[in-house]
């Protein structure tokens, strides 16, 4: 019997930058009780969550590896604190041509090759790193923005791989790092 799991595809900064981003989310949890953003590493979603047969996970990874084998690394810059109305507080991402092109091509690849649904947010790509959502209350938004602005993260990092994240026990864990320009990518 098939076992279906939830996955999504994202750019995930690593190392010290990820630690700093996680620390900011922890600070928001301590100060405001906001915790949902801690259920995943800080990331930029390129393909919204989708359901996929876990038994075919290796095939999914192989196909993504082949797709990503033609991409070169590129820089990405975090550009300050912003909001989506009163429902999300996030760190902005400067829209680079490389990122826009990667997401557009990935969206097409997922739709055509993997037969995944083209979600509205896939079509209206707005790169960002969510810091607070779901359990966010209207009243503290200015306070949340103030706290995030007190510890600004305005820096660039290199994107040279895509991350496949998988929902496990209510959290999003990194399932696989898929590098750009992989040596000897698996055949489809």
Backbone torsions as a table, in degrees:
resi	resn	phi	psi	omega
1	UNK	NA	137.8	-178.7
2	UNK	-70.6	139.6	175.5
3	UNK	-113.6	112.4	-177.7
4	UNK	-95.4	136.9	179.9
5	UNK	-126.2	163.5	176.5
6	UNK	-95.3	137.8	179.2
7	UNK	-136.6	162.0	164.2
8	UNK	-152.9	165.0	-177.0
9	UNK	-116.3	135.0	-174.4
10	UNK	-153.2	163.7	166.6
11	UNK	-93.4	128.3	-178.3
12	UNK	-126.5	114.4	174.8
13	UNK	-67.0	147.2	-177.7
14	UNK	-117.0	179.8	173.4
15	UNK	66.0	-143.0	-175.7
16	UNK	-58.8	-37.1	179.4
17	UNK	-63.2	-43.5	178.3
18	UNK	-63.2	-39.0	177.7
19	UNK	-61.3	-46.0	180.0
20	UNK	-62.9	-41.6	179.4
21	UNK	-65.4	-42.8	178.0
22	UNK	-64.4	-40.3	177.5
23	UNK	-60.8	-37.5	176.7
24	UNK	-64.8	-42.3	177.5
25	UNK	-63.3	-39.3	177.3
26	UNK	-63.1	-41.3	178.3
27	UNK	-60.9	-42.0	177.7
28	UNK	-65.1	-36.5	176.7
29	UNK	-63.7	-45.7	-179.4
30	UNK	-63.9	-44.9	-174.9
31	UNK	-79.4	-36.6	-171.1
32	UNK	-124.6	-0.2	-178.9
33	UNK	72.9	17.2	-179.2
34	UNK	-87.3	121.3	-173.7
35	UNK	-132.0	-15.6	-175.2
36	UNK	-60.0	-34.9	-179.5
37	UNK	-65.6	-16.7	178.2
38	UNK	-79.5	-3.9	-178.6
39	UNK	-79.8	1.0	175.6
40	UNK	-149.9	156.9	173.9
41	UNK	-67.4	156.8	174.7
42	UNK	-58.2	134.3	-173.6
43	UNK	-159.2	168.0	170.6
44	UNK	-116.1	112.6	-178.5
45	UNK	-71.4	128.3	175.3
46	UNK	-106.3	-28.4	174.3
47	UNK	-137.0	119.2	-177.6
48	UNK	-57.6	158.6	-179.8
49	UNK	-51.9	138.9	-179.9
50	UNK	-140.6	157.7	178.4
51	UNK	-96.7	135.1	-177.3
52	UNK	-145.7	147.8	179.5
53	UNK	-67.4	117.2	-177.3
54	UNK	-60.3	-30.6	178.7
55	UNK	-66.0	-19.7	-180.0
56	UNK	-104.8	15.5	-178.0
57	UNK	-58.9	-42.5	-179.3
58	UNK	-63.6	-37.8	176.5
59	UNK	-64.6	-41.3	176.7
60	UNK	-58.4	-47.3	-179.9
61	UNK	-62.9	-43.3	179.0
62	UNK	-62.2	-42.6	-179.9
63	UNK	-66.7	-40.4	177.4
64	UNK	-66.6	-37.2	178.0
65	UNK	-61.0	-44.1	178.4
66	UNK	-63.5	-45.1	179.1
67	UNK	-58.9	-45.4	-175.3
68	UNK	-78.3	-9.5	-177.0
69	UNK	-65.0	-15.2	-179.1
70	UNK	-96.6	-0.1	-176.0
71	UNK	-97.5	144.4	176.1
72	UNK	-102.1	154.7	177.1
73	UNK	-65.1	156.4	178.5
74	UNK	-152.7	155.9	178.6
75	UNK	-83.1	151.9	176.7
76	UNK	-135.0	138.3	-176.8
77	UNK	-117.7	135.3	173.5
78	UNK	-86.2	133.3	-169.1
79	UNK	-130.1	46.4	171.9
80	UNK	97.2	173.3	-175.1
81	UNK	-92.5	134.7	-179.3
82	UNK	-143.3	175.8	178.3
83	UNK	-137.2	155.6	164.4
84	UNK	-104.6	92.3	-178.6
85	UNK	54.5	-131.1	-179.5
86	UNK	-110.8	25.2	-177.0
87	UNK	-118.9	-18.2	-178.2
88	UNK	-145.2	135.5	170.0
89	UNK	-114.0	131.4	-174.5
90	UNK	-145.8	166.1	171.2
91	UNK	-96.0	128.3	-179.6
92	UNK	-72.3	154.4	176.4
93	UNK	-123.3	127.0	177.6
94	UNK	-63.6	132.3	-176.8
95	UNK	-79.8	98.8	176.1
96	UNK	-86.7	152.1	178.4
97	UNK	-59.8	-37.9	-179.7
98	UNK	-63.1	-42.7	-179.9
99	UNK	-66.8	-44.8	-179.8
100	UNK	-61.4	-44.6	179.7
101	UNK	-64.5	-43.0	178.6
102	UNK	-60.6	-47.5	-178.3
103	UNK	-64.7	-42.5	179.8
104	UNK	-61.2	-47.1	-179.8
105	UNK	-68.5	-37.5	177.8
106	UNK	-64.5	-41.1	178.2
107	UNK	-58.6	-46.3	179.0
108	UNK	-65.1	-43.5	179.4
109	UNK	-58.6	-47.0	-178.7
110	UNK	-64.3	-38.1	-179.2
111	UNK	-70.9	-48.6	-174.0
112	UNK	-81.8	-50.4	-173.0
113	UNK	-83.8	-35.3	-176.7
114	UNK	-103.6	-5.0	178.6
115	UNK	59.6	37.1	178.3
116	UNK	-91.1	151.7	-179.8
117	UNK	-69.8	136.8	175.7
118	UNK	-85.2	99.0	-177.2
119	UNK	-72.7	156.2	177.6
120	UNK	-56.1	-42.8	-178.9
121	UNK	-71.7	-19.1	172.1
122	UNK	-70.3	-35.2	-178.3
123	UNK	-80.0	-26.0	-178.9
124	UNK	-112.7	58.6	-175.0
125	UNK	-62.5	124.8	176.5
126	UNK	-135.0	93.4	-174.3
127	UNK	-61.2	132.6	-179.2
128	UNK	-164.7	165.9	173.3
129	UNK	-120.2	110.1	-177.2
130	UNK	-69.4	131.7	176.8
131	UNK	-109.6	-26.0	179.3
132	UNK	-155.4	134.2	177.2
133	UNK	-164.1	179.1	179.5
134	UNK	56.5	-67.2	-178.5
135	UNK	-90.5	14.4	178.7
136	UNK	-75.2	131.0	177.2
137	UNK	-102.6	149.7	-178.1
138	UNK	-57.9	-46.4	-171.8
139	UNK	-58.9	-41.7	-175.1
140	UNK	-85.9	5.2	-176.2
141	UNK	-53.4	-48.5	177.7
142	UNK	-59.8	-35.4	178.2
143	UNK	-68.6	-39.1	178.2
144	UNK	-63.7	-45.5	179.2
145	UNK	-61.1	-42.0	179.3
146	UNK	-60.3	-45.8	180.0
147	UNK	-61.7	-44.6	-179.7
148	UNK	-66.2	-36.6	178.9
149	UNK	-71.4	-23.4	177.3
150	UNK	-70.9	-21.9	179.6
151	UNK	-126.8	63.4	-172.3
152	UNK	-64.0	142.1	172.5
153	UNK	-119.6	100.0	179.2
154	UNK	-126.0	87.1	-178.0
155	UNK	-151.8	167.8	178.6
156	UNK	-103.0	152.6	171.2
157	UNK	-141.7	161.8	-176.5
158	UNK	-94.2	131.9	175.2
159	UNK	-101.4	114.6	179.5
160	UNK	-135.4	11.9	178.7
161	UNK	-162.3	161.4	175.7
162	UNK	-114.4	150.4	-178.3
163	UNK	-113.7	132.1	171.0
164	UNK	-96.8	117.4	178.9
165	UNK	-106.2	147.1	-175.1
166	UNK	-130.5	138.6	179.2
167	UNK	-81.7	118.9	-179.8
168	UNK	-133.3	120.9	179.3
169	UNK	51.0	44.3	176.1
170	UNK	79.1	4.1	179.0
171	UNK	-121.7	158.7	174.5
172	UNK	-101.6	111.2	179.8
173	UNK	-107.6	150.9	176.6
174	UNK	-70.0	120.0	179.3
175	UNK	-90.2	-42.4	-177.5
176	UNK	-159.1	139.3	170.7
177	UNK	-97.3	125.6	-177.2
178	UNK	-116.5	108.3	-174.6
179	UNK	-73.8	153.7	169.1
180	UNK	-74.0	156.0	176.4
181	UNK	48.8	43.6	-179.4
182	UNK	-61.4	141.6	174.5
183	UNK	-70.5	132.2	176.8
184	UNK	46.2	61.5	179.9
185	UNK	-59.2	146.8	-179.6
186	UNK	-61.7	150.1	176.7
187	UNK	-74.7	150.1	178.4
188	UNK	-70.7	NA	NA
